[in-house]
Amino acid sequence: MDRISAIRNVEDALRAFENGDADLADTERRVAAVLRTYATEFDGDDDVFRAVGEEPIDGTIVVAPSAPAARERVLALSDGDSSDEMTSTKADSVPEFDVERV
């Protein structure tokens, strides 16, 4: 699914919500499904990666040029700090995970 198709599908979901044809839960499911489809079919210069490991990181999906960059993005999204200057307390609180191409 390309970006324009994804946007149109989200607009359709929002229009159904505005018209009273769908409730919030239905709209959220439709929008999430559009985003999930878009992410897994992403056709750009980068790849799509999924984090696999401990909660709350498990299942996080990001777009990145490489596995190390994907790991950095997952950590950034989880409010973790991937720099070498982490304190031992912060380092201990970062969930263990790997990234895999989707």
KAQUISUL-V835255 format. One record per residue. N is the residue number from 1. RES is the residue in one small letter. SS is DSSP state (alpha for helix, beta for strand, coil for the rest). D_CENTER is the distance of its C-alpha to the mean C-alpha in Angstrom with 1 decimal. Layout:
BEGIN
n: {N:N}
res: {RES:RES}
ss: {SS:SS}
d_center: {D_CENTER:D_CENTER}
END
This chain:
BEGIN
n: {1:2:3:4:5:6:7:8:9:10:11:12:13:14:15:16:17:18:19:20:21:22:23:24:25:26:27:28:29:30:31:32:33:34:35:36:37:38:39:40:41:42:43:44:45:46:47:48:49:50:51:52:53:54:55:56:57:58:59:60:61:62:63:64:65:66:67:68:69:70:71:72:73:74:75:76:77:78:79:80:81:82:83:84:85:86:87:88:89:90:91:92:93:94:95:96:97:98:99:100:101:102}
res: {m:d:r:i:s:a:i:r:n:v:e:d:a:l:r:a:f:e:n:g:d:a:d:l:a:d:t:e:r:r:v:a:a:v:l:r:t:y:a:t:e:f:d:g:d:d:d:v:f:r:a:v:g:e:e:p:i:d:g:t:i:v:v:a:p:s:a:p:a:a:r:e:r:v:l:a:l:s:d:g:d:s:s:d:e:m:t:s:t:k:a:d:s:v:p:e:f:d:v:e:r:v}
ss: {coil:coil:alpha:alpha:alpha:alpha:alpha:alpha:alpha:alpha:alpha:alpha:alpha:alpha:alpha:alpha:alpha:alpha:coil:coil:coil:coil:coil:alpha:alpha:alpha:alpha:alpha:alpha:alpha:alpha:alpha:alpha:alpha:alpha:alpha:alpha:alpha:alpha:alpha:coil:coil:coil:coil:coil:coil:beta:beta:beta:beta:beta:beta:beta:coil:coil:coil:coil:coil:coil:coil:beta:beta:beta:beta:coil:coil:alpha:alpha:alpha:alpha:alpha:alpha:alpha:alpha:alpha:alpha:alpha:coil:coil:coil:coil:coil:coil:coil:coil:coil:coil:alpha:alpha:alpha:alpha:alpha:alpha:coil:coil:coil:beta:beta:beta:beta:beta:coil}
d_center: {15.9:16.5:15.4:18.6:18.4:14.9:16.5:19.6:18.0:16.4:19.8:21.5:19.6:20.5:24.0:24.5:23.6:26.0:28.7:28.5:27.6:24.4:23.7:20.7:19.3:19.8:18.2:15.0:14.9:15.6:13.0:10.2:11.9:12.2:8.6:8.0:11.2:10.6:7.6:9.9:12.9:11.9:15.4:15.5:17.0:14.0:12.3:9.1:8.7:7.9:9.4:12.5:14.8:15.7:14.3:12.4:10.3:10.7:8.0:5.1:3.5:4.8:7.9:11.1:14.8:15.4:14.6:16.0:14.0:10.7:12.3:13.2:9.9:8.6:12.0:12.0:9.0:11.1:14.2:15.6:17.9:18.1:21.4:24.6:26.2:24.4:26.9:27.5:26.4:22.9:22.7:23.7:21.0:18.1:16.8:17.6:15.0:14.8:12.3:13.0:12.7:11.4}
END
